[in-house]
Amino acid sequence: MRRMRIATALCAALLSAALPRAAGAAGGFTADPGSSRLEFTGVQAGAEFKGIFHKFTAAIDFAPEALAAAKFDVVIDMSSEDTMDKDRDGTIRGADIFDVAHFPTAHYVTRSFAKTATGYTALGSLTLRGVTKDLPIAFKFSPAGAGGATLSGTAELKRLDFGVGRGDWKSTEWVADVVKVAFTLNLKATP
């Protein structure tokens, strides 16, 4: 009797793993860290500068036919910020800007999605430097081979809303308040 229950449970587990997701369920993906990009653009002294985060994780549950079940959960290692300028990077990681010693990560989690004429929008919460605020993103989702997909999009935030900029960096005279974010995530299906 015990062997039969174990065999039944094992068969059920194998069968559920082998069957595709139920219709209407969101697809599960993770971002490939080697080929995905998370970038930002700021303005300092009237000139644009670009930066990238080299380390982040993105767990993506998304299927166009199941927006109610969709979810993005992104964690960014703030010390991985890189603008290709050692002095600027030291300042950005320091206490007056990101303060990575006290706030090593930023976290973005979605809570709602909508279809648009050009793709999708999502509304989520970004926690940056210990401050949590709503942040909408606009994105496109493109299925790719081997069950993967590409997710690309943009967002715009005001750095001062998150306390990013203290002391001399609080003024918008030299560093603009608006920061643009762009991302291209090459997604792999999660097993």
Disulfide bonds with the S-S distance in Angstrom:
none
